[in-house]
């Protein structure tokens, strides 16, 4: 099982993401078994962080929801290892503008949060979305996946 942690915050960039995607979450991370977060954040790129009530440089979190993705045919570590292999890659600032201007989310040199999550699942052979016709993957797109199972607070 892989745990995804969706969050909203009060920063200007988070509010813009929420507005342009018609969604409450502005960010998504992998929540690792040791309690750290793995994801792409502005100013840090793909990084590991402690859960501290902020989404990196996205500001204080105002809402958090956690979801499990069950992987019957592959180990959860496969998805996490693929995402970990992207540590140090830069944040995909162009993709934020691409929410309006249509950015190709398949650029594997830079990531924003939901691109990284969708890519890792797809590379592991367990796509959580049909991405054939999408130019970008937003936190809202991931949240709509039927493969996400809510984890009670």
Secondary structure, DSSP 8 states (H G I E B T S, - for coil): -EEEEEEEESSHHHHHHHHHHTSS--EEEEE-TTSEEEEEETTTEEEEEE-SSB-GGG-BEEEEEEEEE--SSS-HHHHHHHHHTTTT-EE-HHHHHHHHHT--TT-TTEE-HHHHHHHHHHHTT--SS--TT-S---HHHHHT-TTEEEE--
